[in-house]
Each structure stands twice: as structure tokens, then as C-alpha cells.
Amino acid sequence: MQKNFGLRHVIVLALIIAAALIISACTLSRFFIKLEKDKLLCVKGFAEKIVKSDVGFFRFRITARTKTSPAACYKLLNRSMQTALAELKKYGFNDNEITPHNVCSSQIYKKEKGKETNEILYYVQQQDVTVKSNDVELIRQKHKELNSLLAQGIEIDVNSPEYFISDLNKYKIELLAQATENARLRAQTIAKNSGAETGKVVWAQQGVIQITAPLSTETSGDGIYNTDSLEKAIKLVVTLKYTVEK
């Protein structure tokens, strides 16, 4: 009886010791992992470049309305469109920079007691035109002047221009190099002031490109592309992890 009790006591004691060793091993393992993580220095590098857009476009729409017939409406639309196109040529735009789109036709019906009848009040036809050019200054200066056609009785609606950078990739490579260098200098500064030195890069990640108006602080996780501003600020952030050597 006593032998059995002694045997059970030894087994229980052995299990307790084994459990303590396992817990100690896990604790030490976590400790060493933490030390390993602490040997990595994570820094962000930033680069920005102000660039002027090199392509722009705007759209305008001409509307014609007549009470007589679709044919009369089209004649009015065509006459108004030819006046607008002639004005664009006078501004300096070429034929290959001007793209007229399809004509859209509709009818407006008379209403009685809030319901449409079969009686046509007038016919409506509309046509959009896109003007696209690498002469962004011409786009910027002249798009508003088309509104002067309103004084001639032409119903025209001119949209604000949008501006783009045609070859964005060449700036991406340049900014990537600058942001990486910025991150390296930051890592060296932090390590030096901590009594250490930076080692190799063990991990790197490029952030999304942010294209905003100059001096804007707007950002987005998916990236921003501002089309309203003629001048744009292209911004890039990279994240690097360096080993740290004492």
C-alpha cells in the first residue's frame, strides 16, 4: 500500500516538474522571440515631387430645342455645333484634338393633371464634344471662353477641365529611390542615437501613390488621383525593416 502511494507521489512530482519545464521553455521562447523582434528597426521613408500635368481635356454639351420637327431640331443643333467647332479652331485646337459624340434625341410631352399626354411640346437634341490636348495651358485658358456662345443664343454647358500625367511610371522609379534613401537615413539616425548600427534590409513594402494638389494633406488607403489641379504633388511612402547591430 505504501509502495503504491510512494509510486503515485513520484509520478505526480515528475508531472509537475515536466509541466514547469514546459512553461519555462515557452516563456524563454517568447523572450528570445521578443529579443529577435527587438533587433529589427522599422522605418518609413517619404518622397514628393511637384509635377505639371502634360495632358488635359474638357467636355461641353450643346442642346437644341424646337417645336416643329426632329429635322428642324437637328438643323439647329448642327448650326450651333459648327459655330462651337469654329470657335475651338480659332482658339488653336486641331481637328485631332476635338471629338464629337453621338447625337441624343428626345421629346418633351405636355402634361395634364400631372400625367403625360401624347401631345409633343417640343423636340430636344443634344451632342457632347470632348477636347483633349497636350497644350494644358490652352485647355486652362480657353475652356471658359466657350460660354460666350450663350450670348449668341446657343445653349451650351461647359464642364471643368481635368488634367493628367501621361508617363507616371518615370516619376514612380525616381520617387521610390528617394523614399528608400530617406528611410535609410532615418534608420541610421535612430540607430546611431541608440548606440547601434543598421544592418541589412530584411523586409520592404511600397505604399500606394498619392497624387494630390500641391500642399494638400489628403490621403487614401487606395491612393488618390487629383484631376482638378494643373500642378500635382506625387507622393510615395516606403516601409523598410533593418537588422540592428550593437
Beta strands, then each sheet from edge to edge (+ up, - down):
strand 1: 40-52
strand 2: 55-66
strand 3: 98-112
strand 4: 115-133
strand 5: 155-158
strand 6: 162-164
strand 7: 197-206
strand 8: 210-212
strand 9: 224-225
strand 10: 231-245
sheet 1: 1+ 10- 7+
sheet 2: 1+ 10- 8+ 9+
sheet 3: 3+ 4- 2+ 5-
sheet 4: 3+ 4- 2+ 6-
end
